[in-house]
Structure formats: structure tokens, C-alpha cells
Amino acid sequence: MKDVEFHPLARAEYFDALQYYDDRSHFAADSLRDLVEENLNLIGQFPEGLPVIDTRHQIRKCVILGFPYSVLYCTDDNHLYILAVMHNSREPEYWKDRIKDIPF
């Protein structure tokens, strides 16, 4: 399993999404958390299994089915770096300035 690291803004996005759903339904927040965790585990096992959305930096996108969110990430041999937990109907490229923060 790869070490998972969130960009600080991606972690904030994730917690904001969880809070949004928790304010409406604890069940929905738990479902989102479970789906993100399941997807992170799958990404860790099969990091190249999802589509590349930025070929220069090998940024990939994992859509969280059932919620309007995607996880944007990149990997090296030992790390899974989460660049964004992106709402799918908002500005699609806002996360690109985070590429400079990739630690590998």
C-alpha cells in the first residue's frame, strides 16, 4: 500500500464536503467517507487504472460514484498524492496551481 498524502487544500475540500453532507444527513456523510476511503484503497492497489487528465504530470481522476465529487491524484513508487477533492460542477481546472506542490 502506498503512503497517502493530501495537499492541504485537498484535505480542506474533503472535510468541507463531509461537513456539508453531515449537516444534512449523517448517513450521507458516512457514505461519502466510506466511498472515498474505498476508492483511495483501490487507487493504492491499481494507481494506473484510472484516466489521466494531465499527461505532463500524470494527474489522474477518480469519480466518486453517487456523489458529485472526484479525487485528483498522482503517484510515484511509494506515494499517493491527492491534489484535489473536486466538486464536479465547479471550475474544472482550479487545482492546477497545486502541481508545483507535488513532493516527488
Secondary structure, DSSP 8 states (H G I E B T S, - for coil): --EEEE-HHHHHHHHHHHHHHHHH-HHHHHHHHHHHHHHHHHHHHSTTSS-EEETTTTEEEEEETTTTEEEEEEE-SSEEEEEEEEETTS-TTGGGGGGGG---
